Amino acid sequence: MRQFFGTNQNGDLKEAVRGLQNPQMIMLISNQGQFEGHVKKLEELFPKVPSIGCIGMGYSSRMAERGVSVIAFQGVSAVANVLEQASLVPVKYIGRLKQDVEAVNGSQKDTICIDFCSGNDACVLTTIHSVLKHRNISLVGGTGDAGMVSANGQIYQDAVAYALVRNPNGKVKAYKENIYRQMGNYRFIASKTDKEKYILGELNGRSARQVYQEILQVSEQQILTQTFKNPFGKLSGNDICIVSIKEVNGNALACFRQVNDSDVLVMLELDDFRKVVKRTIRQIKEDFSRVSAVFSVNCLFRYKLFCENHYMQEYLGEMGTLGNHAGFVGYGEHYNNQFVNQSMTCVVFE
């Protein structure tokens, strides 16, 4: 298979797709002002080619912070679709996913599900995983901006657009990268949470805001930048899912992902992210003797952290050593049935 990446900072879609021929799957990453026009134009240029889209920033060897970016796959079999009413009952549309999985007829070895979501990620991922798990198909994706996604030339609000991509000439594998490590022996039981508003009220029976401030010795005003270095971690088996702080809510903390009463949380601290990235790349090279393409989703907070440390361009260069690498910056990352923050998820194609 082959991966195409094209971009135009002024939002000229025809320029962005110049040179793209016979794609079997297209991903559109646009800006809010031009999203509707780009979705319509993409369908005109490539009618009936499966496509999904969202609002965000794309990248390959360089960042494309404005305009429009297009990532396309050639030499694959794919289908794209949408689950609507993501905040209420995405399971209502599960029949579409079941039919698509049967149509692609993929397996864990050669198929990936890529999704762009408008929100309510945890519920959406649980719904999708209920179907994918029967074939052990992995998922990589993320949340776009402005609560809108597209699928096959149509725009949807409150929905998740997904693509099932099968690589007939090689394997695929999904990865998740965590640039944080556990800090000290802090261990918390969450309480007074609000599932809908992602509120974390108390930790071990005390104000979540006060506990965070006391441990890290920061003011209330510093909390929203400190979370770049010190997010929470939610224990999930042997794995740790990162929980970023969105805002202060009185004595509570509003987060970017759901925390439930009795969840076990730990405090995290920034690891040596340069070494972590090199370790991920080394692992991929050990797993694949030949890489055709890498598609990744990076968190907005990672992007900001890397930019502040003058590392973003170096990072893209490092990932480029794997081969053809492209992706987008999201507001939350998806890895199988996990909704994570401040992470990178990716799929590698042989």
Stockholm file with secondary structure:
# STOCKHOLM 1.0

chainA/1-350         MRQFFGTNQNGDLKEAVRGLQNPQMIMLISNQGQFEGHVKKLEELFPKVPSIGCIGMGYSSRMAERGVSVIAFQGVSAVANVLEQASLVPVKYIGRLKQDVEAVNGSQKDTICIDFCSGNDACVLTTIHSVLKHRNISLVGGTGDAGMVSANGQIYQDAVAYALVRNPNGKVKAYKENIYRQMGNYRFIASKTDKEKYILGELNGRSARQVYQEILQVSEQQILTQTFKNPFGKLSGNDICIVSIKEVNGNALACFRQVNDSDVLVMLELDDFRKVVKRTIRQIKEDFSRVSAVFSVNCLFRYKLFCENHYMQEYLGEMGTLGNHAGFVGYGEHYNNQFVNQSMTCVVFE
#=GR chainA/1-350 SS CEEEEEEETTCCHHHHTTTCCSCSEEEEEECTTTHHHHHHHHHHHSTTCCEEEEESEEESSSEECSSEEEEEEESCEEEEEEEECTTTCGGGGHHHHHHHHHHHTCCTTTEEEEEEECSCHHHHHHHHHHHHTTTTCEEEEEECSTTEEEETTEEEESEEEEEEEECTTSCEEEEEECCEEEEEEEEEEEESCBTTTTEECEETTEEHHHHHHHHHTCCGGGHHHHTTTCCEEEEETTEEEEECEEEEETTEEEESSCCCTTCEEEEEEECCHHHHHHHHHHHHHHHCSSCCEEEEEEEHHHHHHHHHTTCHHHHHHHHHTTSSEEEEEESSEEETTEEESSCEEEEEEC
#=GC SS_cons         CEEEEEEETTCCHHHHTTTCCSCSEEEEEECTTTHHHHHHHHHHHSTTCCEEEEESEEESSSEECSSEEEEEEESCEEEEEEEECTTTCGGGGHHHHHHHHHHHTCCTTTEEEEEEECSCHHHHHHHHHHHHTTTTCEEEEEECSTTEEEETTEEEESEEEEEEEECTTSCEEEEEECCEEEEEEEEEEEESCBTTTTEECEETTEEHHHHHHHHHTCCGGGHHHHTTTCCEEEEETTEEEEECEEEEETTEEEESSCCCTTCEEEEEEECCHHHHHHHHHHHHHHHCSSCCEEEEEEEHHHHHHHHHTTCHHHHHHHHHTTSSEEEEEESSEEETTEEESSCEEEEEEC
//
